[in-house]
Amino acid sequence: MHARLLRVPIASAGMVATLAAIAWAHHREYPAQHWLAWRYAAYLGAATLWLAGCAGTGARLVRALLARHVPALELGSLGLAAGLFTFQLTTFALGLLGALHWAALVAVSVAMLVVGRSELRRAAVTVRRVARRPPAPRSLGALGALALGLGGLGLVYFAALAPESVSFDARWRHLVLAESYAAARHIGRYPEGWVFAASPHFSSLTFVPAFALPGLALFDRMALAVHFEWVVFAATTVLGVAALARRLAPRAPASVWAVRLLFPGVLVYDATVSGGIDHLGATYAPAAVLAMLDCLRPAPRSPGAPGYPPPPPTIAARRAGRGGGPGSCSARSSGEPRARRRRR
């Protein structure tokens, strides 16, 4: 009886000791503090905070500019595009002023996070409220689409972890421009007349912080830039595709964003997350289509808004207009029997 009671503690202690011995032997060969997992976690955390600041600031701008209620998914898509453009425009302005210092870029990111904190809080409340709802029955197709979407995002992410994932175009153009901006702390013309330096650079302006931060190796800078691109790609896929699908087909399931991963090109060398401009530029596509749909079919405005037609006059108002002022309707109704009696 006592042997049976001691069997479980002894087996547990043996397993813990074995795992400790394996971990110690592994630590001697590859110390835990040198694991790449910590670096990747730092890249992903920094990129997520940066994206949260862009999305929150953009959502606040969209809410201030549009005098109407915007659905949550559309607000996320429009806010992501507006916030990303705001960061790129601010980086460009700092470059023109010769102020592309890493402290200034960090201050811009923190300021955007502070400005958009109210919108981020609203988004967290919305997500929490949706998560607390009783789970609705889902079909096998919806569950399969969700698994496909999450698996596809994971495949794209893990494929982008290796430095070899950075494309040739990014190595000679997008990342090179970001590195030159950060090194010079200035954005100006190229004396040698490089034509590609005169075109818009959504990716290069976005990647400048990765090359401006001090104390990082080239591997860290390239990996951080790729993480910037991946978080934008993931947010555009989940928010932008879902918002556009819900606008075109209001009964579309919540996992409709997974259709983005049905196109195998996203897993191919030059079309995947590779430090390029494609996925950063694609952020503006759903927002542009949603804005175009609003222009073609404007949403109904609330009464009292500028340009809203006045309500039709009521029957009492019409009678008052014919009788010559308020109260004439009741006066006429009370005076009619007396006039009839006098005629009789």
C-alpha positions, -999 to 999 in steps of 0.1 A, spaced: 0 0 0 28 24 9 47 15 -22 18 24 -44 15 58 -27 51 65 -33 51 54 -69 37 87 -83 61 110 -63 91 89 -72 82 88 -109 76 126 -109 109 133 -92 127 111 -118 110 129 -147 120 163 -132 156 152 -127 158 138 -162 145 170 -177 168 191 -156 198 170 -167 188 174 -204 183 212 -200 217 215 -183 234 196 -210 216 216 -237 225 249 -218 261 240 -219 260 236 -257 235 264 -265 229 288 -235 193 297 -230 201 334 -230 213 331 -266 182 315 -279 167 332 -310 133 327 -295 139 356 -271 149 379 -300 119 369 -321 96 375 -292 111 410 -288 107 417 -325 71 405 -324 63 425 -293 78 457 -306 61 454 -340 27 447 -323 30 478 -301 39 499 -331 10 485 -351 -14 491 -321 -3 528 -320 -9 532 -358 -43 515 -357 -55 534 -326 -44 568 -340 -59 560 -374 -92 549 -359 -94 581 -340 -88 601 -371 -114 582 -390 -140 586 -363 -133 624 -362 -135 628 -400 -166 607 -406 -198 621 -390 -215 587 -389 -213 553 -372 -187 530 -386 -189 493 -381 -161 478 -360 -144 459 -389 -146 488 -412 -132 511 -385 -103 487 -380 -95 485 -417 -98 523 -423 -80 531 -391 -51 507 -400 -46 524 -434 -49 559 -419 -26 552 -390 0 536 -412 -1 565 -436 2 589 -407 33 572 -394 49 571 -429 41 608 -434 55 617 -400 87 598 -408 90 616 -441 85 650 -425 112 641 -399 135 631 -427 130 664 -446 139 682 -413 169 661 -408 156 647 -375 155 609 -382 170 601 -348 160 569 -331 147 588 -301 124 609 -323 110 578 -340 104 560 -307 87 592 -294 64 592 -325 55 556 -319 48 562 -282 28 593 -290 6 575 -315 0 548 -289 -11 574 -264 -33 592 -289 -50 560 -299 -54 545 -264 -91 553 -262 -98 535 -295 -77 506 -284 -97 504 -252 -129 504 -272 -116 476 -294 -106 456 -264 -141 460 -249 -157 449 -282 -135 418 -284 -142 409 -248 -180 413 -254 -179 391 -285 -158 365 -266 -184 363 -238 -212 355 -261 -224 319 -261 -207 301 -289 -229 298 -320 -229 265 -338 -204 264 -366 -203 243 -396 -174 221 -406 -167 245 -435 -164 275 -411 -141 256 -387 -120 244 -417 -117 280 -430 -106 292 -395 -80 264 -393 -68 273 -428 -65 309 -420 -46 305 -387 -24 278 -403 -17 300 -433 -7 330 -411 16 307 -392 32 293 -423 39 329 -436 53 339 -402 77 309 -398 88 312 -434 98 348 -428 120 341 -397 150 331 -418 172 359 -432 171 342 -465 134 351 -468 143 387 -475 139 391 -513 165 405 -537 144 436 -543 143 444 -506 181 439 -503 190 464 -530 161 488 -527 136 489 -498 159 480 -470 188 499 -485 168 531 -487 156 527 -451 192 521 -440 205 551 -459 178 573 -444 186 562 -409 224 565 -414 221 601 -428 191 610 -404 179 629 -435 158 623 -466 170 642 -496 179 637 -532 205 613 -544 234 631 -562 240 602 -585 204 604 -598 191 570 -586 156 570 -601 142 545 -577 149 568 -548 125 594 -562 94 571 -561 71 567 -530 85 543 -505 59 530 -481 81 501 -470 113 521 -466 96 548 -445 81 520 -424 114 502 -419 134 533 -409 130 526 -371 145 491 -375 177 506 -389 178 536 -366 177 518 -332 211 516 -317 230 485 -307 214 461 -332 232 437 -356 222 436 -392 203 404 -386 182 421 -359 174 450 -381 163 429 -411 142 406 -388 126 436 -371 117 451 -405 102 417 -416 81 416 -384 68 451 -391 56 438 -425 41 406 -411 20 423 -384 6 447 -411 -1 417 -434 -19 398 -406 -40 428 -396 -49 436 -432 -59 400 -438 -81 397 -407 -96 432 -407 -95 444 -442 -106 413 -460 -133 406 -434 -146 442 -435 -148 443 -473 -165 409 -474 -191 419 -448 -198 451 -468 -204 431 -500 -221 401 -483 -235 410 -449 -241 373 -440 -205 363 -446 -191 342 -417 -166 356 -393 -138 334 -408 -143 348 -443 -108 365 -440 -93 330 -445 -99 332 -482 -68 354 -485 -47 323 -478 -64 303 -506 -41 320 -531 -8 301 -529 12 330 -542 14 344 -507 37 315 -498 60 320 -528 93 337 -526 87 372 -539 50 374 -529 53 364 -493 65 385 -464 100 394 -476 108 429 -467 91 444 -497 63 469 -504 35 446 -516 18 438 -483 23 473 -470 7 488 -501 -21 463 -499 -32 478 -466 -48 507 -485 -67 484 -510 -96 474 -487 -98 509 -472 -99 525 -507 -127 501 -519 -147 508 -487 -144 545 -493 -154 541 -529 -185 522 -519 -194 550 -495 -191 575 -523 -212 555 -547 -238 547 -521 -237 573 -493 -250 563 -459 -282 580 -447 -275 611 -426 -291 619 -394 -318 646 -392 -304 680 -386 -272 673 -405 -261 699 -431 -279 692 -464 -305 669 -448 -340 677 -462 -364 692 -437 -393 670 -425 -427 674 -443 -450 698 -425 -477 683 -403 -514 688 -408 -516 712 -379 -487 733 -394 -505 734 -427 -538 746 -411 -519 771 -390 -503 785 -422 -536 789 -438 -553 804 -407 -526 830 -401 -507 818 -371 -507 794 -343 -539 787 -324 -561 797 -354 -570 760 -359 -586 757 -325 -602 792 -329 -618 782 -361 -630 749 -348 -646 767 -317 -661 795 -338 -677 774 -365 -708 764 -345 -716 800 -335 -714 811 -371 -738 784 -382 -763 793 -354 -763 830 -365 -770 820 -401 -799 799 -390 
